[in-house]
Amino acid sequence: MATAPAHVLKPSTARLVTIDSFIPVPRGSQAVAPPLLNWPAKDPNDVLDYQIEYAPAVIGNDADGIATLDVTVSPNAPGALLVSRTTVDGTCAVLWMSGGQAGTVYVITLTMTTVNGRVVQRSVLLPVISLSSVTVTPLALVTSDGTMITDSSGKPLLSV
């Protein structure tokens, strides 16, 4: 009798972001907000794991880790991005996401509370783009079966 092998979950590092570090601001200077965190684009049909590393928030406290994780997604409308499950491993949170409307940039806000009571909140942008189907540009030249005609670099040839 055949049985399915056991699989070990190892999240992909292709979709890993690390929060900004906590660097002191010299006296007399203005603090500047770091750039927004963002994950690479996903297709609405993708079901993928996305990671955020909180280690910079607990440097020097190696025993501290994520105790609770709260996740919100905006915008939250019919057909919106869905967080199907979350897991944590020390200072790394892993979110499995699916769906979403093509052409929408979602803001995923994560609030992490550590074992020692620290609370860190960060937002990460996730653009959803139709990557599995090609839309025909209105002025593009097409073959009889509807395929776009492109130049050698992949840009559509347009009728003017």
C-alpha positions as CSV (number, residue, x, y, z in Angstrom):
1,M,0.0,0.0,0.0
2,A,1.5,3.4,-1.1
3,T,1.3,6.4,1.3
4,A,2.1,10.0,0.6
5,P,5.5,11.1,1.8
6,A,5.6,13.6,4.7
7,H,6.6,17.1,3.6
8,V,8.5,19.7,5.6
9,L,7.4,23.2,5.1
10,K,10.3,25.4,4.1
11,P,9.1,28.8,3.0
12,S,10.7,30.3,-0.1
13,T,13.2,33.1,0.5
14,A,12.0,34.7,-2.8
15,R,9.2,36.4,-0.9
16,L,11.0,37.5,2.3
17,V,11.2,41.0,3.6
18,T,13.0,42.2,6.7
19,I,11.7,45.1,8.8
20,D,13.9,48.2,9.0
21,S,16.5,48.2,11.6
22,F,16.3,50.4,14.7
23,I,19.2,52.8,14.2
24,P,19.5,55.8,16.5
25,V,19.2,59.2,14.9
26,P,22.1,61.6,15.8
27,R,21.2,64.6,17.8
28,G,20.1,67.6,15.7
29,S,19.1,65.6,12.7
30,Q,15.6,64.6,11.4
31,A,14.5,61.0,11.3
32,V,13.6,59.9,7.8
33,A,11.0,57.1,7.2
34,P,12.4,54.1,5.5
35,P,11.0,53.0,2.2
36,L,7.8,51.0,2.3
37,L,8.3,47.2,2.5
38,N,6.9,45.3,-0.5
39,W,6.7,41.7,-1.7
40,P,7.1,40.8,-5.4
41,A,3.8,40.8,-7.4
42,K,1.5,37.8,-7.4
43,D,-1.1,36.5,-9.9
44,P,-4.7,36.2,-8.6
45,N,-4.4,32.4,-9.2
46,D,-1.1,32.0,-7.1
47,V,-1.2,30.5,-3.7
48,L,2.2,31.4,-2.2
49,D,4.0,31.9,1.1
50,Y,5.2,35.3,2.0
51,Q,7.6,36.0,4.9
52,I,8.5,39.0,7.1
53,E,11.5,38.9,9.5
54,Y,11.2,40.8,12.7
55,A,14.7,40.0,14.1
56,P,15.9,43.7,14.0
57,A,13.2,44.5,16.6
58,V,14.7,42.1,19.1
59,I,18.5,42.3,18.6
60,G,20.2,41.4,21.8
61,N,17.3,39.4,23.0
62,D,17.8,36.1,21.3
63,A,15.2,34.2,23.4
64,D,12.4,36.7,22.4
65,G,10.2,35.6,19.5
66,I,6.7,36.1,18.1
67,A,4.0,35.2,20.6
68,T,0.9,36.6,18.7
69,L,0.4,37.8,15.2
70,D,-2.5,39.9,13.9
71,V,-2.9,40.4,10.1
72,T,-5.2,42.8,8.2
73,V,-5.6,43.2,4.5
74,S,-6.7,46.4,2.8
75,P,-8.7,46.9,0.6
76,N,-11.0,44.2,1.8
77,A,-13.7,43.8,-0.8
78,P,-15.3,40.8,-2.6
79,G,-12.5,38.9,-4.4
80,A,-9.9,40.5,-2.2
81,L,-6.6,39.0,-1.2
82,L,-7.0,36.1,1.3
83,V,-4.6,35.2,4.0
84,S,-5.4,31.5,4.3
85,R,-3.0,30.6,7.2
86,T,-0.1,32.1,9.2
87,T,2.7,30.5,11.0
88,V,5.6,31.8,13.1
89,D,9.2,30.5,13.6
90,G,11.0,32.6,16.2
91,T,11.2,36.1,14.7
92,C,9.8,35.2,11.3
93,A,6.2,35.2,10.3
94,V,5.0,33.3,7.3
95,L,1.7,34.1,5.6
96,W,0.0,31.9,2.9
97,M,-2.0,34.2,0.5
98,S,-4.3,33.6,-2.4
99,G,-6.7,35.4,-4.7
100,G,-6.8,39.1,-5.1
101,Q,-8.1,41.4,-7.8
102,A,-5.6,42.0,-10.7
103,G,-4.5,45.7,-10.8
104,T,-4.8,46.1,-7.1
105,V,-2.0,46.9,-4.6
106,Y,-2.9,45.4,-1.3
107,V,-1.6,46.7,2.1
108,I,-0.9,43.8,4.5
109,T,-0.5,45.2,8.1
110,L,1.1,42.8,10.6
111,T,1.0,43.5,14.3
112,M,3.5,41.2,16.2
113,T,3.6,40.9,19.9
114,T,6.7,39.1,21.3
115,V,7.0,36.8,24.2
116,N,8.6,39.6,26.2
117,G,5.7,42.0,25.4
118,R,7.2,44.1,22.6
119,V,4.7,45.2,19.9
120,V,5.9,45.9,16.4
121,Q,3.6,46.9,13.6
122,R,4.6,47.1,9.9
123,S,2.7,47.2,6.6
124,V,3.9,45.5,3.4
125,L,2.6,46.2,-0.1
126,L,1.6,43.3,-2.4
127,P,0.7,44.1,-6.0
128,V,-1.6,41.6,-7.7
129,I,-1.1,41.5,-11.4
130,S,-2.5,39.2,-14.0
131,L,0.7,37.3,-14.8
132,S,-0.8,34.1,-16.2
133,S,-2.7,35.7,-19.1
134,V,-1.7,38.3,-21.6
135,T,-4.1,41.1,-22.3
136,V,-4.2,42.3,-25.9
137,T,-3.4,46.0,-26.2
138,P,-6.3,47.7,-28.1
139,L,-4.0,49.0,-31.0
140,A,-1.9,45.8,-31.2
141,L,-1.6,43.9,-34.4
142,V,-3.0,40.4,-34.0
143,T,-3.0,37.2,-35.9
144,S,-6.2,35.5,-37.1
145,D,-6.2,33.5,-33.8
146,G,-6.0,36.6,-31.7
147,T,-2.3,36.3,-30.7
148,M,-0.4,39.7,-30.5
149,I,2.4,40.3,-32.9
150,T,5.5,41.5,-31.1
151,D,8.9,42.8,-32.0
152,S,12.1,41.0,-31.0
153,S,12.0,42.5,-27.5
154,G,8.4,41.3,-26.9
155,K,6.7,44.8,-27.3
156,P,3.5,44.6,-29.3
157,L,3.4,46.1,-32.8
158,L,0.7,48.8,-32.9
159,S,-1.5,50.0,-35.8
160,V,-1.6,53.7,-36.0
